[in-house]
């Protein structure tokens, strides 16, 4: 379909729909993309590209939940392409300093655990936990059934729980250790 000329009322409806979708979903899309790519600047660029694509396409006839799922489907497809392209280019990974505080170590452990999930499980998990999409919206965005979304989310949570059990236990034991002192020592 060829989009109408800019001067037509149809095109202004495209723009109005895109502006509304941008206002409603920009932050959620950005959070989701940030979690997937791990870089704010890249996530900002990808968010902009998502909404450029929204402006170039006719918004489907659907309720607000369907529109949200459609926007996140565009975001998911775009970030999957970005990640695949990055894997082909062989992006460099920064080495971590071993003297990082426990909270940073835990954040790294979480990022690694989420990154170790199967691609589809990771997408379902991030769409639910960082973007806040419903199971139905995730199903539409990922071309899955609602039951498949439930199963993938359950599996992802179990795998994350298993992967983070050790790092969480270490983090809970705390950085503060108490030494037993004998009476009369040092006073």
Secondary structure, DSSP 8 states (H G I E B T S, - for coil): -----TTSHHHHHHHHHHHHHHHHHHHHHHHHHHHHH--HHHHHHHHHHHHHHHHTS---S--HHHHHHHHHHHHHHHHHHHHHHHHHHT-------TT--HHHHHHHHHHHHHHTS-HHHHHHHHHHHTS---HHHHHHHHT--HHHHHHHHHHHHHHHHHHHHHHHHHHHH-S-------TTS--
